[in-house]
Amino acid sequence: MAREKKIYPLAEGLTTADTYAVLGDALKFQKHKHAWKVWRALKEFGCVVYPVAEDLKRVDGSKIYLNLAELMDKVTVVVPCLPTERLKFLVSEAAAAGVSKIWFQELTWTDELQQECENAGIMVVRGCVLRHKAYPIVGVHYFNPCYWHGLRAAKVPGKRYGK
């Protein structure tokens, strides 16, 4: 008998049932920067997640897609983890790929991108993915800014293997 997948709420109507594309580059995935952390966190939450980077083929054994066009109608949410200067064509590419929501991380949102999303009919969600991760209170995680930013945010419980 297969176990039923639990669905947890995230930010502003997003859930763990959505499919995600994390947009980054080689530096952000290979050096375990924000894009890698977001990708790993969404995987730990039980989401279907596709990493997207133009200059990389694999990360931790997973295939990396070159662009959103390769994920046509597979993804409902795009999570950009790039500087705003590199997001000029994000909204048009997302709309062409059938994406309905963009989850902007800290420092990736601008008024221009907001206006483009409204014109394209794409829902905008703002805030960090990592704020939904349950951090232990003891140890160095206590000093992690994501712990404090997400203090009152809905948390996705960690996986308990073997139970």
N, C-alpha and C positions, 0 to 999 in steps of 0.2 A: 504494500500500500504506500503510495507516494505522499509525502508530507505536503501540506498546503503552504504555499509561500505567504509569509506575513508581509503586509504592506504598511509602511510607516509614513506619516506625513513629514514633509520637509518645509521649505519656505513657500509661502503664498500660493498654496494649491498644488505644489509639486509633491510627488510621492515617490517611493522606491519602485513603483510599478512603471514609471516613465523610463524611456530609453534615452541615454545621454551620449553626447559627443564632447570630449574635452579637447579644446583647441590649444595647442602649445607649439613649442619648437624643440629642437634637439637639446639645447641647453636646459630648458625647463623640465624635460623628461629624464635626460641622462644624469643630471646633477641633483636629482631628487628635489627639485624646486616646486613651486606651487602647483603646476600642472600635474606633476607626478603625484603629489599628495592628494589632490582632488580626485584624480583617476583611481588611486588606491582606496580612498575613503568611500567613493561611490561603489566600488567593487565589494568592499567590506560590508556595505549596507545591503548588498544583494541585488543591486541594480545591474542592468545590462549597459555596459559602458564601452565606447569605442574611442581610442586615442587618435587624434588627428594632428599630424605634423608633416610639413613638406620635406624636411631634410633628414628624415629618420625612417628606418624600415621596421624595426622591432624594439620593444621595450619589455624587459622582464619576461620574454618569451611570447608576448602578445603582438599581433600584427598591428602596425600603425598605418592608418589610411592617409593618403596624400591630401585629400580635400573633402569637403562636405558632399560634393557631387557623387563620390563613390558610395556614399551612405544614403542614397536617394530613397525616401520613404521608410527608412529604418529607424530614424532618430526623431524624438519629439522635442528634446531640449538640447541646446548648445550651451556649453560652459566655456567662454573665452578666458584664457589665462595668458594673454599677450598684452603688450602696451597698446594704448589706443591708436598710436600712429600706424600699427599693423592691422587694424581692424576696419580699414576703409570699405572693403567689399563684404564684410561679415553679413550684414542684413540681406543684401541681394543674394548672396550665395545660400544663406539659410532659407530664405523664401523659396528659391529654386529647388532646394533639396526637400521641401515639404516640412520644414521645422515650424512648430507652432509657438515655441517659447525660447527665450534667451535668458540665461541666468548669469548676469554680470557679476563678476567678483569685485573685491575692493579695488579701486583705482582703474577699472576698465570701462566704466560707464561715463558717457558724456551726454549733454543735451542733444547734440546732433544725432547720436545713435538712438536716443529715445524717440526723437521725431521720425527717423527713418523706420523704426519698428512700428510706431503708430500708423504710419502711412502704409506699411506692408501688412498690417493686421497681425503682427507678432506680439505676443504678450511679453512684457519685460519684468524680470524678477531681479532684485538687487540684494546683495549680501553674500557672505562667504559660505561655501559648502562645508568647510571644516567646523563651523560653529554647531553643526548637528552631530558631530562625533562626540561620544561620551569619553571624556578624559578622566583618568584617575586623579583623585584629589592629592594623593601623595606624590612625591618626587618632582622632577623638573617640569612635568606637564602643568603643574600649578602656575608656572610662570609663563606659559604659552599664551599669547594674546588671543588665540582662537578660543581658549577656555573662557576667558573673561568676556569676549564679544558675544559668545553663545551661552552665557550663563542662564538665560531664561528661554532659550530656543528649544524647540522640540528635539529630543535626542533619539537616535537610532541605537538600540542596544547592541552591544558587541556580540559576536557569534560565540556560542558555547558549543564546542565540539564534543562529541561523545554523549550528548544528552538528547 
